[in-house]
Amino acid sequence: MFRLTIAPLSLALRRSVLPTSRIALRRTFITTPLIRGTFKEQPIVTDPSTPPKNPTEPPEDHGEERKQVTKKVFKPEELEAARLARLANLGWLAKLPEKWIPYAELMRLEKPVGTLLLLAPCFWAITMGAYSIAAPLALTLKTIALFTIGALVMRGAGCTINDIWDRDLDNQVARTVERPIASGRVSVPQAVAWMGVQCFAGLAVLLSLPFDCFYLGALSLPFVAAYPLFKRYTYYPQAVLSITFAWGCLLGFPAVGAPLNLWVAGPLFASKWFWCMIYDTVYAHQDKVYDVNAGIKSTALAWGDKSKPIMYLMGALQVATFLTAGFMNSMGPFFYLSAAWGFLRLFRQLKEVNLDDPKSCWATFTGNIVTGYIFWAGMVVDYLLVLLGIL
């Protein structure tokens, strides 16, 4: 999913936000030798005696200079391990022509988690909108297909932007040192051109939908553009990310010809926002030790040991807003049954996750995919019952 960054706040703000426990964590980390991992999802920052640059603005593309920095930070065997790990995780991308692979990696096609989480609220809104007007099944299926394509390419564009901004941080983290731009396999101009291609593809999808979707989609762009700034300037990048990931809750209704009833779409949007805040905070906890050293901010650092109570509160608000959306849309019984199942699963995962164990955080984060589609399942059943004249 998009994970973009910019420059830190003043030292005074840092001291006011980070509690003593996390300052101690930082001191412990600074005196800790290189920690090695699986190179799959958890970042491994190397020798902190060579701290990352402080990029207030995106630096110019000095590819050779970046490679030299990488060589200073990593030992040759570590770079080789990162390269082999990347190749091992390519999956089906390895079957593509070699020149295509870096561009597919820029889109994170080998890691569909973000796309699936982005699609879930789109499917919620499409199905609830279709339910409210008994839209034909063919129209609903066509809309789902278009949103799937759109989510894939726009998430890819966001990841490409992320890699452009973060290239001088990525080349100092073992998990990301092999990303296409950081490793020099794709230049910044090539990445910008590829981002443009993806944006035009996303525009084509928008133009295939009703005009209301076009201007609603355009209204989301400032939030997409602002997200790269938030990891470096504030401790709440998750708040902006959650807005972008919840935007499908607004688009889905007009996409099937249903009126955009804000008494339904508003609570549904809020529900997805709270949900994204929860799972992306869990995601951020897997990187928190290394983010402190790299100057990357997140709710995981802002909330620290209070993260679970805060996420429980957000979970309760998600329940309230989700059920409100269903009630205002006059949903049938299966909406509430699947909601009960999904929320029981969500709270159980929150209870069991170990926020100090990156593997546990990753498992919980990815587990939200199933949760999101459990919520959707009840909507689908209710919609089909409406088409059959049962509801």
Summary of the structure (lengths in Angstrom):
residues: 391
radius of gyration: 21.4
end to end distance: 37.4
largest distance: 68.5
contacts: 1312
relative contact order: 0.14
helix: 71%
strand: 1%
